[in-house]
Amino acid sequence: MALWNSVSDVFTSLTTHIRRFAYDDSTPTDFNRRFGNVTVVSIYLVTWNVNGKPPPSDFTDLLQLNRNPLPEIYCIGLQEMGVQSWESALMAALKPFDYVKIKSRQLVGILTIMFVHRNCLQHVTSVESELTRSGLAGFYGNKGAASIRMDFMGMNLIVVNCHLAAHMENVAERLNNIDQILSTQQFRDPDTDNILDHDYIFWMGDMNFRIEETTYEKTLELIDLRNFKKLYRNDQLYIAIQEGLIFDMFQEGTITFPPTYKFDPGTDKYDSSAKRRIPAYCDRILYHFHDTAYGNLKLQAKLIEYICHPEYKMSDHKPVSAIISFKAISKGTINLITFRLPNKVWNKKKEETVSYLVRKDFRMNSGDWIGLFKEDFQDFDSFVTYVWANTKTPLSPSHPVSVHFSSYQQMSLSAGKYVLCYLTKKASLCGVSPLIEIV
């Protein structure tokens, strides 16, 4: 096909780039891991180009909130988000199910937001985020990616939410977008400083790849026949993966649903405008894990479900979700900060001392702080009081560092249960305390 011949140089360059950053499977990403009991956890991923529309009134079907069990992690990636109420709406939807927002990151209309169930919060550390601006020479950011990574249950994972260049003919630009995302996103951990260094990589978004060698009418006919396999064989992203030109290390589930773009908003009808855009699988979720073993754990991820949600009609895209289970270590978390509380019942009329151990490879900074939160808090902005962390380097990892919460800080607090969180200046969680009762 002429289109692919015209971008062969770009493909070759991108493949070289990916392999240059490929993870060395013989080297553990965290030499401090403890190899405890192997467990299986799951992440629920959603990608949706919302076309500037406000959030729906009900997220039950989109997030499958009636599932049992619910996943340990939710990560939602939006594109063309023009209304700021999306984040609060998602938080409200997940609050009754006891999820905590650990991070959100926005690049113009691209929003990535990650939640972890409260029962798993003690297994979360080293949360970071990164942005890549690709649109309009990288200045405006209407295209690009917003990523969130974290260490979780002895593993590390990253979710990349992207919005790539549009239109059938711009395959080369889409590949350049991906190349730019891979080459520009850098993280603090020297063992996982690139996207492809992570144990588990989840890549989703409005990738804007189109279906070739077809017409509008022929595509609709195949959709009516539910012959999605034939459509998929002419999908630009599928062709690139099959030829080993891009994402050759990644997997995608079998597509058993119709193209998710482009619809007349408010309907299930494909584009009826004069442009009659050919329906396409723009909205995708891919994943990758390294063929690596840590002690008695061999990394493994399994796709449980890959579907679209046609009942959500307000955008010209349909949302797509995936549930992916992966292996982790149930006792594998070695927190950067481990709290040591001499007293778990606080009298708010008295000063209380909080001690904590610092992992030897953690670099404390002057912006670090310790927040006191109600036990049912949902994000790190909802602290009731805080103190600046004591960033004096301890004599050794076994020597605790101490800070003090004054009676003045506690005076206005209501009696009840609370928790302490050690956070960096950018609100990256480093440690969670046991519950504290204030009387």
N, C-alpha and C positions, 0 to 999 in steps of 0.2 A: 504494500500500500504506500502511496506517495507520501502520505502524512508522516508515516513512521520513518521512511528513508530521510525525510527532511530534518528529522530531529535526532538522528542516530548519534551524532557527536555529543549532544546533550546527554543522552542516555549513557553513553560510555563514560562521560565525565562524572555523572552522578553515581554510577555503579562503583567507579574507582573511589569516590569519596566515601561511600557507605562502607566499603571494605577496609578503607584506611582507618576508619574509626571503629571497626568491628572489635567486639569484646574478646579478649584472650580467655578462652574457656578454662584454661589451666590455672587461672589465678582467681582466688576468692575476692569478692568485692569488699569484704569487711573482715579483716583478720581477727576482730574481736567477737565474732559470732559465738553463741553457745548453741550446741546442737542438741536441743531438747526434743520433745515429742513432735513428730510430724503431724500437721493438721491441714485441712483443706478449707479455704475461705473463698468468698466470691466477691466480685465487683460488678456493679450494675452501671452500664455506660449508656448515655443518651446523647445523640447529636441531632440538632434541629436548627435549620435556618428559619428564623421566625418572621422574616420579611418585615421587620419594624413593628410588628403587632404586639399588643399587650398580652400578658399571660392569661391562660384559660382559668376558669373558676375552679376546675377540678383536675388534679394531677393523678388521680387514683389509677387510671388505666395506663397512663404514660410511664409511671414509676412502678406499676404493678404492686401497689401497696397492700393488696390482699394476698400476696404470696406468703407461703409458710414453708421454710423460714425466709425471712428477709435477708438481703445481702449484708455483709459487714461494711461495705463501702459503696457509696453512690458517687458518681462523677458525671456531671451534666455539662455538655459543651453546646453553647448557643452561637449562632452567627446572625449578623444583621439585627442585633438587638438594639432597638431604638428607644426602649422604655426601661427606666431604671427599676421598676417594680418587680422585675423577674426574680431577682435574688431574694427579696423578702417574701415573695410568693412561694418560692421553692422551700425556703426555711419554714414557712408556716405549714406547708404540706407535710414536711418530714418531722416537725416538732412532736406530734403525738406518738411518733414511733421511736423517739429517743435518739435522734441523730444530731451530731454536733458538726457544725461547719468548721473545718480546720483550715480552709484557705479558699479564697476566690481571687481571680486575676482577670482583668479586663483590658482589652486593646480595642478601643473604639467600639465596634459592634460585636466583637468576639469576647465571650464570657466563658470562663471555665470555673466551675465551683465544685468543691469536693467535700463530702460529708463522710464521717465515720460513726458507726454506732457507739454509743457511750460505753458499752461494755468492753470495747476494743481500744478505748482512748489511751490506756496505759501502754499500748503497743506501738504508738505513733511517735515518731521523732524525726528530726532533720527535715522538716517541711520547707520546701523552696518553690519558687515559681520563676518563670522566665517568659519574655515576650520576643517575638520577631515581627518586625514591620516589613511587609512585602509590597503593598499597594502603592502606586504612584511614586515609583522610585524609592520606596521605603519611608517616605516622609509622613504620609497621612495615616497609614496603618489600616486602610479599609480592607486589606488582605494581610494574611500572616498567621501567627499562631500564639496561643497562650497556654503554657504548660504548667503542670503541678507535679512535683515529685515528693516522695517521702520514704523513710524507712518504716517498715511495718512487719511485725512478727519475724524479725531476723532477716527479712528480705528487703530489697528496695524496688520501688516501682515508679513509673512515670506515666502520666496521661498527657498526650499532646492533642490539643483541639485546634484545628486549622481551618482557614477559609482561603482557598486557592483561586488563581486567576480563572475568570469565566470564559465562556464561548468555545464552540467546537474546535476552532482552529488553533487555540492557544495551548496545545499540549506542551510545547517546549517551555512556555512560561510557567506552567504548573510544575514541571519538573525542576525548573530553577527555583521556584518557591520552596519546594521540599529540600533542595540542596542548601538553600539559605537557612532554613530552619535548623537543619542538622549541623551546619557549620557555625552558627552564631549562638546557639543556646549553650551556656556554660554554667556549671554548678560548683558549689564550694568544695564538696567532698572530692578529694583528688582521685579516689577510686571510682567515682561515678560522675565525672565532670562533664560528660557528654550524654546525650539522649541514649545512644546505643550501648552505653556501658551498663545500663540498668538490668537487673535480673528479669523484670517483667516490663514490657513496653506496650502501651495501648495507644493507638493512633487513630483519631477519628476526626470527622468534620465534614463540611461541605467542600469536597475535593474537586467538584466541578468537572470530573471526567465524563465524557459523553459517549454515546453509542454511534459507531460508524457503519458505513455500508448499508444504510437503511433510509427509509423515508418516514414521514409523519404517519401516513396511512398504513404502511407496512408494520410499523411499530405498534400502532393501535390494534391491528389485526392479531399480532403475536401476543399482545397483552390479553385480548379477549380469549385467546386459546390457552392462556396461562403457560405459554412456551417461554418462560423466563430464561431457560438455559440457552436458547438460541440468541436471545438479546444479549445475554451476559458474554457470550463468546465474541461479540463485536464491541465489547466495552473497552475503552482506551486503557483504563487502569488494569483490567484483567490481562490484556495483551502485554502490557509492559511487565507485569509480574511473571507471566508465563515465559517470557523471553529472558528472564533474569536481569532485566534492565533497571528495575526499581523495586524496592520493598521485597527483594528476592528472599529475604530471611523471614518475612512476615506471613501470617496466615489470615485468611478471611473465611467466614462461614459460607455455606451454600446459600445463595440468594433464592428464596422461595416466595418473594413478594414482588409486586409490580414496581416499575421505576417510580422514584419518589419526587420527581421534578419533571415538568413544570405544570402546576395546576392553576385553574382559575380559583383565586382565593374564595373560601366559603363553600367550595364544592368538591366533588370527586372527579371533576371533568378536567381532562388535560387541556392545555393552552388552546383556547378558541380564538385568540386574537389573530390579526392578519399575519403575524410572524409565525404562528403555528410551530413553536419550537418542538423539536423531537424529544419525547420523554427520555429521561436519562437517570442512571443511578449515581446521582451527584453525592449522596449522603452515605458515608461508609464508615465502618469500624474494622480495624485490623489489629492484630496483636502478635507479639513475638516473645519467646523466652529462650534463654540460653541453655544449651545441652551441657549442664554443669551439675556436679554433685557437691554438697557441703555435708561432710560427715555422713549421716544416714539419710540425708535428704537429696533427692534428685529433682531439680526444677521441672515442673510440669504445669501446663495450663490447658484447660479444656473448655471449649465453647459449649455452653448449655443451651443458649437460645439466641437467635439473630432474626429480628422481625421489624416491620414498620408498623406504624399506628395510624391507619387511615381515618380513624374517627376524629382526629384533630385536623380541622379543615381551614383554620383562619389564614394560614400561610400558603405560599405557592410551592412549598416543600412539605413533605410528610416527615415527621420525626422517625428516627431509627434507633433501636435499642439493642444491646447485647448483654447477656449475662455470661461471665467467664469465671470459672473456678480456677484456683491455683494453689499449689502447695506452699506451705510456710512452716515456721517452727513455733509451736504454741508457747514455748518458754524461751524463745530466741531473742527477745528484745533486751538490749543492754542500753538503758536510757542514758542520755547525755547527762542528765541531772536525776539523782535519786534522793528523794526527801527522807529525812530522818526527823520525825516529830517526837520530841520528848513528852509532849502532852497533846492528846487528841480531843480533849474536852477543854475548850477555851472559855474563860470568864471575860466577857467583853469589858469589864471594868479594870482588867489587869493587862499589862504588857505581856506579849507572848513571843517566845523565841522559836524561830524556824531554822533548822539545820539541814544541809544537803551535801551530798557527795558529788564531785565533779569528775566525769570520765576523763581520763588523762589526755585523750586526743581532742577534747572540746575546748575551743578558744572562746573564753568569755569576753564580752565587750561592754563598754560603758552604757550602751542603750538597753541592756538586758534588764528585765523586770519580773517580779513575782506578783501575780494577780490572785486575789481571793474572789472566788466565784460561788454563787449558789449551786447546789448539787445538780440542779436541772438546767444549768446554763446551756445556751445553744451556739454561742460564738464567743470569740475572744475579745469582743468589744463590750461585753456585758459584765465586766468585773465590778465588784462593789467597792473595792479599795485595792491599793497596791503599794509595794515598796520597790525601790531600785535594788537590783541584785548586788550582792557583795562580790565584786569581780577580782578581788585579791587572789592571786594564785595560791592554792592550798599547798601545804608541805608535801602531800602525797595524795593519791586517789582515796586513801583510807582515812584522811583527815577531813572532817566536815567543815563547811563554811556556814556562818550564821548571819541571819538578819533578824530584825525585830519589828513586830506589828504593835504599835502603841495602843493604849486604851482609848486615846482620842479617836484613832482610826476606826475602832470597833464600836464606839459608843452608840452610833445610830443604827447599827445592824440589828435585824430581828433575830430572835432565837431560831435555830435550825441547823441544818447540815450544809457544810461548805466544802470546797476543794481548792487546793492551791495549784497553780500552773506556772512553770518557769517558761518565759517567752523571750525571744529576741526582740530587737528593735522593730523588725519586720513581722512580728507576731508568729514566728515559727516556734512550734511547741517543742520543748526540750525535756520536759518531765512533768508528771502529774502526781500529786500527793494522795495518800489515803484520805478518806472522809474525815472531816473535822466537825465536831458539834460545838456550836457557840451557845452559851447559856447566859 
